[in-house]
C-alpha cells in the first residue's frame, strides 16, 4: 500500500459506510436530491477524505486535528440519518443499522485520537547530548 491511510482499519470502515450512505441517499425522494441526500453524502465522504488527508505526511497534532473534523462529520451523518428517518425516508431497521455503524466508527476515531495523545505523552526525548 502506497499511502498511510490505506493501512488504517478506521479508514476502510469509513469508506464502506460512505458507500452505504451513497446508496441510501439515492432512495430519498427527488425533492431531497440536492438537500438532505446531498448533505448526507458529502458528510459521509468528508469522514473518509479527512482521515486520508490528515494521515498523510502530517504531524501527530495535525492528524489529531483532522480526526476532530472527522468526528464532527460523522456526527453530521448521524444527524442527517435522523432527519431522514423522521421524514419517513428511511425505515427503522436501516436507520438503526447505519446509526450503529457510525456509533462504532466514532468510538474507533476517538480511540485512535486518544492513543495518539497517549503516545505523545509517553514520548521521552533522548538524553544523549548531540
N, C-alpha and C positions, 0 to 999 in steps of 0.2 A: 504494500500500500504506500502510495506516494505522499499522502497527507496525514498529519497527525489526527485530525478529526475522524478519519476512517477507522481508526483503532478504538474509538470511544463507543461503547455499547449504548450510551445515552443518545448519541447522535443517530445510530441505526434505529433505535426505538422511536425517536422523534420523527425520523423520515417515514417510518411505517405509519405512524399516527397521522402525519400530514397527508399522506396518500389516502388514508381512510376519510379524513375530513374533506379532501377534494371530491371524493366520490359521493359523500353525503351531501355536500353543498350543491351538487348537480341535481339533487332530488328536490331542492327547495322550489317554491313557486317562482314563476317567471318574474314577478314583480320584485323579488328579493335578489335577483341575479347580480345587480350592481350595488347592493347594500349589504344586508346581513351575510349572504352567501360569500360575497367577495371579501368582506371583513374577516370572516371566519377562516377562509383560505389563506389570506395574507398573514394573519396572526400565526396560523399553524406553520406556514412556510418560514416565517420570521424565527421561530424556535430553531428550526433546522439550520438556517443560514447563519444565525448569530453564534450557534455552537461552533460551526465551521470557521467563521471569521475570527472568533475570539481565540480559538485554539491554535491558530496557525501563526507562528512567528511572533507571538505576543509575550509579554512578561506575565508572571503569575497574577499580579494585581490587575493587569488589563484583562486577562482571561476571566478573572472573578467578576470584573465589572460587566463583561459581556454576559456572563451567566446570570447576573441580576436582570439584565434586559430579557434574557431567555425566560426566566421565571415569570416576568410580567406578561410576556407574550403568551405563555402557556395558560396563565390565568385568564387572559383575554379570550382565548379559545373556549375555555370553560364557560365564560360569561356569554359568549355567542351561542354556545350549545344550549345554555339555559334559556335564552330568549327564543331560540328555535323550538325548543321543547314547549315553552309556554304558549307559543303561537301555533302549536299543533303541527309543526313541520316534521318533527322527529318523535317517533314512538318511544315509550318509556324504556324499553329494553335497549334500544340503540343509544338513547341518551345516556343510560347508566353505563353501558359498555365504554363509550368514549370518555365519560366523566371519570370512570375508574382508571382508564389508560392514562389520562392526563394527571390524575392524582399520583399514580405511581411515578410517572415521569418527573413531576415536580419534586417528589421525595428524592429521586435519584440526583436531580440537579442540585438540590440543597445539600445532599450528602457529598457530592463532588466538590462544591464550594467549600464546605466545612473541612474536607480532607486537605484541600489546598491551603487553607488557613492554618491547620494544624502542622502541615509540613513546613510552612514558612516560620511558624513559632518555634519548631524544634530544630531549625537550622542553627548550627554552631559554626561560626566562621573559624577558619584555620588560625591556629595560634602561631604559625610559622611567621618569622619576620622575612618579608620579601624585599 
